[in-house]
């Protein structure tokens, strides 16, 4: 391994992390705005300081996970040519930083006098029911696309077995050999992503509910709600991305099914299915973004029932 390349990669990542952290460093204004957005009309100086601490812990973790960890992993385990390095999705380190921060909050002793709620707190106090329904719908659609792709796999295997290898001149001309993609279904990886996403979201909401109460009840409620709702909102986008992965597999299979000397394809693997999943996929992405904005950037009215 080229030591100069390693050093330059790590130095570049460290510099990018320092710049990103400087741009994202929380201020009193950002702490005040956070509390006002999440239910505190006129936060005090002490409340703002607590919100700034909350933001600082998460942003430091995010910058480290986003800028430095992928570079270190790429040095130790270089990704294949053309592949994205692990952690390149900006949402993955973000939700990982939230998870680590909540674990720290659960384990770290609370300073000052704790203010415990007399009523037992549950996930419904932090996350609206409609957000859970949206998560379930996105999950169901992603799983449906995965199942359809896996159902077509026996056909894809037969196609790959009978597909003539491209000639040397075809390869030199840049023709792509579809056999490798045909015999390597992506559905299991997509399904694993769905499971991991749901588990992480569930753990984050559980930790937001169960972590020790803070000294200030108003700040404690605002930060708990913010953590749970932002996590579920990120989950909308991650699940929409997994829906897109399942959709791409079906579109690919439908495309190669029209190629030369393909065996008889499943009756449902048609051009109409291709168009349908693309239209629904676009609507899914737009809907996930709208729901994320609605959940993660709430109005005072939408938070009136929380607490």
TIDO-633424 format. One record per residue (C-alpha): residue in three letters; x, y, z. Coordinates in steps of 0.25 Angstrom, whole numbers, plus 2048, in hexadecimal, padded with zeros to 3 digits. Layout:
residues N
+-----+------+-------+-----+
:   r : east : north :  up :
+-----+------+-------+-----+
: Ala :    X :     Y :   Z :
...
+-----+------+-------+-----+
***
This chain:
residues 307
+-----+------+-------+-----+
:   r : east : north :  up :
+-----+------+-------+-----+
: Unk :  800 :   800 : 800 :
: Unk :  805 :   80E : 7FC :
: Unk :  809 :   815 : 809 :
: Unk :  808 :   822 : 802 :
: Unk :  7FA :   820 : 7FD :
: Unk :  7F6 :   81B : 80B :
: Unk :  7FC :   828 : 812 :
: Unk :  7F6 :   831 : 808 :
: Unk :  7E8 :   82A : 809 :
: Unk :  7E8 :   82B : 818 :
: Unk :  7ED :   839 : 818 :
: Unk :  7E2 :   83D : 80E :
: Unk :  7D8 :   837 : 816 :
: Unk :  7DD :   83D : 823 :
: Unk :  7DD :   84B : 81C :
: Unk :  7CF :   849 : 817 :
: Unk :  7CA :   845 : 825 :
: Unk :  7D0 :   851 : 82B :
: Unk :  7C9 :   85A : 821 :
: Unk :  7BC :   853 : 822 :
: Unk :  7BC :   854 : 831 :
: Unk :  7BF :   862 : 830 :
: Unk :  7B4 :   865 : 827 :
: Unk :  7AA :   85C : 82F :
: Unk :  7AF :   861 : 83D :
: Unk :  7A2 :   864 : 845 :
: Unk :  7A0 :   872 : 84B :
: Unk :  797 :   878 : 855 :
: Unk :  78E :   87C : 849 :
: Unk :  78D :   86E : 844 :
: Unk :  78A :   869 : 852 :
: Unk :  77F :   873 : 854 :
: Unk :  779 :   870 : 846 :
: Unk :  779 :   861 : 849 :
: Unk :  772 :   863 : 856 :
: Unk :  768 :   86D : 850 :
: Unk :  765 :   863 : 844 :
: Unk :  763 :   858 : 84E :
: Unk :  759 :   85E : 858 :
: Unk :  760 :   868 : 860 :
: Unk :  75B :   877 : 85D :
: Unk :  765 :   87F : 865 :
: Unk :  771 :   876 : 86A :
: Unk :  77A :   87B : 875 :
: Unk :  789 :   87C : 874 :
: Unk :  78B :   86F : 87C :
: Unk :  781 :   868 : 873 :
: Unk :  788 :   86D : 866 :
: Unk :  796 :   868 : 86C :
: Unk :  790 :   85A : 86E :
: Unk :  78B :   85A : 85F :
: Unk :  798 :   85F : 85A :
: Unk :  79F :   853 : 862 :
: Unk :  795 :   84A : 85B :
: Unk :  798 :   84F : 84D :
: Unk :  7A7 :   84F : 850 :
: Unk :  7A8 :   840 : 854 :
: Unk :  7A0 :   83C : 848 :
: Unk :  7A7 :   844 : 83E :
: Unk :  7B5 :   840 : 843 :
: Unk :  7B1 :   832 : 841 :
: Unk :  7AB :   834 : 834 :
: Unk :  7B7 :   83B : 82E :
: Unk :  7C0 :   830 : 833 :
: Unk :  7B7 :   825 : 82E :
: Unk :  7B5 :   82C : 820 :
: Unk :  7C3 :   832 : 81D :
: Unk :  7CD :   829 : 824 :
: Unk :  7C8 :   81B : 826 :
: Unk :  7C5 :   818 : 817 :
: Unk :  7D3 :   81D : 814 :
: Unk :  7D9 :   814 : 81E :
: Unk :  7D0 :   808 : 819 :
: Unk :  7D4 :   80B : 80B :
: Unk :  7E3 :   80B : 80E :
: Unk :  7E1 :   7FD : 816 :
: Unk :  7D7 :   7F7 : 80C :
: Unk :  7D7 :   7FE : 7FF :
: Unk :  7CA :   7FD : 7F8 :
: Unk :  7C9 :   7F6 : 7EA :
: Unk :  7CB :   7FF : 7DE :
: Unk :  7BE :   808 : 7DC :
: Unk :  7B8 :   805 : 7EA :
: Unk :  7B5 :   80F : 7F4 :
: Unk :  7BD :   80F : 801 :
: Unk :  7B6 :   80A : 80D :
: Unk :  7AF :   815 : 814 :
: Unk :  7AE :   81E : 808 :
: Unk :  79F :   820 : 809 :
: Unk :  79E :   82C : 812 :
: Unk :  792 :   827 : 819 :
: Unk :  799 :   81A : 81F :
: Unk :  7A3 :   822 : 827 :
: Unk :  799 :   82C : 82B :
: Unk :  78F :   821 : 831 :
: Unk :  79B :   819 : 837 :
: Unk :  7A0 :   826 : 83E :
: Unk :  792 :   828 : 844 :
: Unk :  792 :   819 : 849 :
: Unk :  7A0 :   81B : 84F :
: Unk :  79C :   828 : 856 :
: Unk :  78F :   822 : 85B :
: Unk :  797 :   816 : 861 :
: Unk :  7A0 :   81F : 868 :
: Unk :  794 :   827 : 86D :
: Unk :  78E :   81A : 873 :
: Unk :  79B :   816 : 87A :
: Unk :  7A0 :   824 : 87E :
: Unk :  79B :   829 : 88C :
: Unk :  792 :   835 : 88B :
: Unk :  798 :   842 : 892 :
: Unk :  78F :   849 : 89B :
: Unk :  781 :   846 : 8A1 :
: Unk :  77A :   83C : 898 :
: Unk :  76C :   83F : 894 :
: Unk :  764 :   832 : 892 :
: Unk :  756 :   832 : 88B :
: Unk :  74B :   82D : 894 :
: Unk :  745 :   826 : 888 :
: Unk :  74B :   81B : 881 :
: Unk :  751 :   820 : 874 :
: Unk :  750 :   818 : 867 :
: Unk :  753 :   819 : 858 :
: Unk :  745 :   81F : 855 :
: Unk :  74A :   82B : 85E :
: Unk :  755 :   82E : 854 :
: Unk :  751 :   828 : 846 :
: Unk :  744 :   82A : 840 :
: Unk :  73C :   81E : 83B :
: Unk :  73C :   823 : 82D :
: Unk :  74B :   822 : 82C :
: Unk :  74B :   814 : 831 :
: Unk :  741 :   811 : 826 :
: Unk :  74A :   817 : 81B :
: Unk :  755 :   80F : 820 :
: Unk :  74D :   802 : 81F :
: Unk :  748 :   806 : 811 :
: Unk :  756 :   809 : 80C :
: Unk :  75B :   7FC : 812 :
: Unk :  750 :   7F4 : 80C :
: Unk :  753 :   7FA : 7FE :
: Unk :  762 :   7F7 : 7FF :
: Unk :  75F :   7E9 : 803 :
: Unk :  755 :   7E7 : 7F8 :
: Unk :  760 :   7EB : 7EE :
: Unk :  76A :   7E2 : 7F4 :
: Unk :  761 :   7D6 : 7F4 :
: Unk :  75D :   7D9 : 7E5 :
: Unk :  76C :   7DA : 7E1 :
: Unk :  76F :   7CD : 7E9 :
: Unk :  763 :   7C6 : 7E2 :
: Unk :  769 :   7C9 : 7D4 :
: Unk :  777 :   7C4 : 7D8 :
: Unk :  775 :   7B6 : 7D3 :
: Unk :  772 :   7BC : 7C6 :
: Unk :  77E :   7C5 : 7C7 :
: Unk :  787 :   7B8 : 7CA :
: Unk :  782 :   7B1 : 7BE :
: Unk :  784 :   7BD : 7B5 :
: Unk :  792 :   7BF : 7BA :
: Unk :  795 :   7B0 : 7B8 :
: Unk :  791 :   7B1 : 7A9 :
: Unk :  797 :   7BE : 7A6 :
: Unk :  7A3 :   7BE : 79D :
: Unk :  7AF :   7C5 : 7A2 :
: Unk :  7B3 :   7D2 : 79B :
: Unk :  7BE :   7D1 : 791 :
: Unk :  7CB :   7D8 : 793 :
: Unk :  7C7 :   7E3 : 789 :
: Unk :  7BA :   7E5 : 790 :
: Unk :  7C2 :   7E7 : 79D :
: Unk :  7CC :   7F0 : 797 :
: Unk :  7C0 :   7F8 : 791 :
: Unk :  7BB :   7FA : 79F :
: Unk :  7AF :   7F0 : 79F :
: Unk :  7AA :   7EC : 7AD :
: Unk :  7A9 :   7DE : 7B0 :
: Unk :  79C :   7DC : 7B8 :
: Unk :  79E :   7CE : 7BD :
: Unk :  7A5 :   7D3 : 7CA :
: Unk :  79A :   7DC : 7CE :
: Unk :  790 :   7D1 : 7CA :
: Unk :  795 :   7C7 : 7D3 :
: Unk :  798 :   7D0 : 7DF :
: Unk :  78A :   7D5 : 7E5 :
: Unk :  78B :   7E1 : 7ED :
: Unk :  77E :   7DE : 7F4 :
: Unk :  784 :   7D8 : 800 :
: Unk :  78D :   7E4 : 803 :
: Unk :  781 :   7ED : 801 :
: Unk :  779 :   7E5 : 80B :
: Unk :  784 :   7E5 : 815 :
: Unk :  785 :   7F4 : 814 :
: Unk :  776 :   7F5 : 817 :
: Unk :  778 :   7EC : 823 :
: Unk :  784 :   7F4 : 828 :
: Unk :  77C :   801 : 826 :
: Unk :  770 :   7FD : 82D :
: Unk :  779 :   7F8 : 839 :
: Unk :  781 :   805 : 83A :
: Unk :  774 :   80D : 83A :
: Unk :  76E :   805 : 844 :
: Unk :  77A :   806 : 84D :
: Unk :  77B :   815 : 84B :
: Unk :  76C :   817 : 84F :
: Unk :  76E :   80D : 85B :
: Unk :  77A :   815 : 860 :
: Unk :  773 :   822 : 85E :
: Unk :  768 :   81D : 867 :
: Unk :  770 :   816 : 871 :
: Unk :  77C :   81F : 874 :
: Unk :  77D :   826 : 881 :
: Unk :  775 :   832 : 883 :
: Unk :  77D :   83F : 882 :
: Unk :  77D :   84A : 88D :
: Unk :  774 :   853 : 884 :
: Unk :  767 :   84D : 881 :
: Unk :  764 :   856 : 875 :
: Unk :  771 :   854 : 86F :
: Unk :  771 :   845 : 872 :
: Unk :  764 :   844 : 86A :
: Unk :  768 :   84C : 85E :
: Unk :  775 :   844 : 85C :
: Unk :  76F :   837 : 85E :
: Unk :  764 :   83A : 854 :
: Unk :  76E :   840 : 84A :
: Unk :  777 :   834 : 84B :
: Unk :  76B :   82A : 848 :
: Unk :  765 :   832 : 83D :
: Unk :  772 :   835 : 836 :
: Unk :  776 :   827 : 836 :
: Unk :  769 :   822 : 830 :
: Unk :  769 :   82D : 826 :
: Unk :  777 :   828 : 822 :
: Unk :  771 :   81A : 821 :
: Unk :  767 :   81F : 817 :
: Unk :  773 :   823 : 80E :
: Unk :  77B :   816 : 810 :
: Unk :  76F :   80D : 80E :
: Unk :  76C :   815 : 801 :
: Unk :  77A :   812 : 7FC :
: Unk :  778 :   804 : 7FF :
: Unk :  76B :   804 : 7F7 :
: Unk :  773 :   80A : 7EC :
: Unk :  77D :   7FE : 7ED :
: Unk :  772 :   7F4 : 7EB :
: Unk :  76C :   7FC : 7E0 :
: Unk :  77A :   7FD : 7D8 :
: Unk :  77B :   7ED : 7D9 :
: Unk :  76D :   7EC : 7D3 :
: Unk :  770 :   7F6 : 7C8 :
: Unk :  77D :   7EF : 7C5 :
: Unk :  776 :   7E1 : 7C4 :
: Unk :  76B :   7E7 : 7BB :
: Unk :  775 :   7EE : 7B2 :
: Unk :  77E :   7E1 : 7B0 :
: Unk :  771 :   7D9 : 7AE :
: Unk :  770 :   7E0 : 7A0 :
: Unk :  77E :   7DC : 79C :
: Unk :  782 :   7D2 : 791 :
: Unk :  77E :   7C3 : 794 :
: Unk :  779 :   7C5 : 7A2 :
: Unk :  771 :   7BA : 7A7 :
: Unk :  762 :   7BC : 7AA :
: Unk :  761 :   7C6 : 7B5 :
: Unk :  756 :   7C6 : 7C0 :
: Unk :  749 :   7CB : 7BB :
: Unk :  749 :   7D7 : 7C5 :
: Unk :  757 :   7DC : 7C1 :
: Unk :  752 :   7E5 : 7B6 :
: Unk :  755 :   7F4 : 7B1 :
: Unk :  748 :   7F8 : 7B9 :
: Unk :  74E :   7F3 : 7C6 :
: Unk :  75B :   7FB : 7C3 :
: Unk :  753 :   808 : 7C1 :
: Unk :  74A :   805 : 7CD :
: Unk :  756 :   803 : 7D7 :
: Unk :  75D :   80F : 7D1 :
: Unk :  751 :   818 : 7D3 :
: Unk :  74E :   813 : 7E1 :
: Unk :  75D :   814 : 7E4 :
: Unk :  75D :   822 : 7E1 :
: Unk :  750 :   825 : 7E9 :
: Unk :  756 :   81D : 7F4 :
: Unk :  763 :   826 : 7F5 :
: Unk :  75B :   833 : 7F4 :
: Unk :  751 :   82E : 7FF :
: Unk :  75D :   82A : 808 :
: Unk :  764 :   837 : 806 :
: Unk :  756 :   83F : 809 :
: Unk :  754 :   836 : 816 :
: Unk :  762 :   838 : 81A :
: Unk :  761 :   847 : 81A :
: Unk :  753 :   847 : 821 :
: Unk :  759 :   83E : 82C :
: Unk :  766 :   844 : 82E :
: Unk :  763 :   853 : 82C :
: Unk :  756 :   853 : 834 :
: Unk :  74D :   85F : 837 :
: Unk :  749 :   863 : 845 :
: Unk :  73B :   85E : 843 :
: Unk :  740 :   850 : 83F :
: Unk :  747 :   84F : 84C :
: Unk :  73C :   854 : 855 :
: Unk :  738 :   846 : 859 :
: Unk :  746 :   841 : 85D :
: Unk :  74A :   841 : 86B :
+-----+------+-------+-----+
***
